[in-house]
């Protein structure tokens, strides 16, 4: 790969940040939302314009300022960055459309504030995606934490404020208490924080020191939801559903696992972690989270809480794939960022549509709802199939590669973990759909009259569900980027 200078990464980061003053000054809701769509479309267009260069083995770089030798605020667009940026920038467009239907449908207050912080959150997300080093990644990681806090506490009631405090305590407390010290020690040991295809920690410290640093990063980036640093995620479900969709499919949680991927591949180096044997303990932590979160999800009656615990488990699939330190595992890990995003955002959109149309939040109250909202529940089924990893949805592609990764790494116990967790995924999703459609008239809690949510709440999940199916037949855009990223780590794939 060769490197060229480009201002495009900076433009992609700034677009949604610069639109916020315009949103604040917009007196008319239609104008405000028009600017939101314009900014979202421009951001996606700028990101998409860099894709041909990346596919042509070109890395785009842009340095803003060099703080000190080996320490700069700098952007770099490589295959892994492009994969994450494509997903997040595209889904901002869809989530913006959904937000209109949801916020207007419920006549929510402070909608201008909501759209402004939504835009800032996407700026921070793209900043993390395009970060060329740990310093830049950390700065935008923290910006995302504070930009999403007003979204989590949007309702401004006692429960929202309590959940907001918990959110900041876990997210900011862990990053300042663990990730920041680990970053400082890393710079002291190596004199750089710049991501490298082979990592830069080889020979920098003893195995025990490297192990401590690795887990300080893993737990410090608590947005990844690794247990026991996961409690913020179910608590954040007090937020409006579009925020939950943003948190669980696009921005916050994916930023967490993306940071861990960057640390594993760009700081420590896959080959070096394999040599010193730190992949296995990381895989064990991820496997415990996968199974535990799936079991907890089974017991949740609140639909959003069940989806939240499902997300905790699915995020650890990504960490588990990285911890396998095998080519297929790494490919599956990266592709799962995209596949899970489309599947899970579909499910959250459906949860919001059900609430807007019926006011129902609990699964036990949804018996027979498929007869009233057939489109919504059919789309819910597609999203569930993708998250479970069943055809014809893209989730099968990423999980298939994760399974192959366990075989490549000779990790049979982790293969069992993946298979058992997929069974658990089916156990907490499929009964919801079954009871929605297949129940007697006496059991049904809804009249058979069809009454879907407003169009703005219905079209976005239909789009993301259709794309989940398309990605089963045509996963190449994300699969090729993941394969290129793994090649840059020294693997022949």
C-alpha positions, 0 to 999 in steps of 0.5 A: 500500500502507498500513502497520499495526503488528502483533506477528505478525512478531515472534511468527513469528520467536520461536516456533521460538526459544522452543521450543528450551528445551522440546526440550532438556528433553524426555526422550522422543523422541516428546515432543520431536518432538511439540513440534517439529511443534507449533512448526512448525505454529504458525509456519506458521499465524502466517505464513499468517494475515498473507497476507490482509492482504498480498494486500489491499495492507497492509504489517505492521510491528513495530519492536523497538528504534531503535538510532539515527536511521534504524537500527532492529531492525525487521520488515516483512511485504511481498509478497516477504517473505511469499513467502519466509516461506510457503515456508520455514515450510511446508517446516519441517513437511515436513522435520521429518517427514522428519528423524524417519524419517532420524535414527531410521532410521540411529539417529543420535546427538545428535538433541535437539541436531539438532532444537534447532538446526534450530528456531533456523535457522528462526527466523533464516530467518524473521527474514531474510524479515521484516527491514525493513532491512539491519541486521535482515537482517544480524543474522539472517543471522549468526544463521543461520550459527552456528545451522547450523554444528552441523548441518553438523558433526553427525557430529563426525568429522574430515571434518565438522569440516574442512567446518564450518571451511570453511563458517564461513570462507566464510559468516561471513568473507565477511559480516564482510569484505564485507557488513558494511563495505558496510552501514556505507558505505551508512549513512554515505552515506545515513543509513538502511538501511531498504528502499524500493520504489525503493531509496535509493542514487540520487545517494548516490555515483558509479557506480564506488562504487555498483558496488563496494558492489553486488558487496561485498553480492553476494559478501558474502552468500556463502550465495547460492553465487555463484562463486568464493564457492561451495566451502562448499556442496559441502563442507557435504554431509557433514551428514545429508540433512535438513540438506542439504535445509534448506541447499539448499532452505529456509534457507541458500541461499535466504536468500543469494539473498533478501538479494541480491534485497533489496539489488538492489530495496530498497537500490539500486533496480531503476530506478536500477541500470538507469540506471547500467548495473550490471545487466549485470555482475551478470548476467554473474557469475550467468550464468558461475556457472549454466553452470560449476556445471551443467558441474561437476554433470555430472562428480559421481558422488556424488548429494548432490554433484551436487545441490549443484552443481545448487543453485549453478547454480539459485541463480544463476537467481534472481540472474540474474532480478534482474539483468535489471532487467525486470518478468518477470525479477524475477517469475521470480526471486522465483517460482523461490525457491518452485519450486526449493525444492519441486523440490530438497527432493524430490531431497534427500529421495530421496537420503536415502531411498536411503541409509537403505534401501540405504546407497548414495551414488553414482550409479554404484551406483544402476543398477536401483534403480528396480525396488527403490524405484519410488516414491522414483525416480518422485518423484525424476523429478518433482523433477528435471523441476521443477528442469529446468523441464519440465511438469507441474512448477512449475519451468516457470513460473519459468523461463518468466518468466525467459526472457520477462525476457531478451526484455524486457531485450533480453538474447539472450545470457542467453536462450541461457544459460538454454536451454543450462543447462536442457539441462545440467540434463536431462543430469545428472538424466535419465540417473539416472532412466533407468538406475534403471528401464531396465536389463537384469537383468545390469546391475541392482545390486539385486534386484527385490524392492521395499523402500522407505525407512521411511514417514517418509522416503517420505511427505515427498518424495511430498508435496513432489513432488505440490506441485511438480505442483500449482504448475504448474497453480496457481502463483497464490499465489506468482505473485501475491505476486511480481507485487505486489512488482514493482508496488511497484518502480514497474512496471506489471504 
